[in-house]
């Protein structure tokens, strides 16, 4: 019998790498599922997130939930076409090579007026650029690169941030440090423009978790390096765990102590 830790059909639609991560006892994705699907089932998704963002609750009234690219329904899931279209426009090279199934951004919440893109973290730090780490950055490692250019810089990143595109011999490009924030920022803006929605951005991580200080510092630093007024908000799992008096994350009590009055 195939194990389905989510008790939902979306599990079998996810890439095998994501399924394996969900099975881990320290799974970030399972925590994400338990929190956001729990809020949706409790009909508290919009109100709780609006309060965390400090925006009027009506902005997130009737909220829809997208996890790993799939819109989550009660007993089914459907590929969320707007995200697929934007990811293809921003990231695909269209050179005939396979692109793979993309599962980020982690969480998207949308209503008739608003769009919220969320990056969720449990024990890990924010992600950096794997191509730079592997010494295959298209802009720096010209002799080792697999693609002739970085798709983000080629498709408008320079208009969104105040740091420069890397060149050969650069040792610590800012686009590596801020990769995950930068990517969600760019994807979020494209989605909001396509859907004509007001955009909000969030990172969720517990204050007492490993690497919170570094995450907080990186988010604030990135916010200071973007060219628009749109900024990330940092929220904690404790801000999102309660719905109608129920603790949705009681199973994580050892790492997420309840709020004290």
Secondary structure, 3 states (H helix, E strand, C coil): CCCCCCCCHHHHHCCHHHHHHHHCCCCHHHHHHHHHHHHHHCCCHHHHHHHHHCCCHHHHCCCEEEECCEEECCCCEEECHHHHHHHHHHHCCCCCCCCCCCCCCCEEEECCCEEEEEEECCCCCCCCCHHHHCCCCCCCCCCCCCCCCCHHHHCCHHHCECCCCCCCCCCCCHHHHCHHHHHHHHHHHHHHHHHCCEEEEEEECCCCCCCHHHHHHHHHHHHCCECCCCCEEEECHHHHCEECCEECCHHHCCCCCCCCC
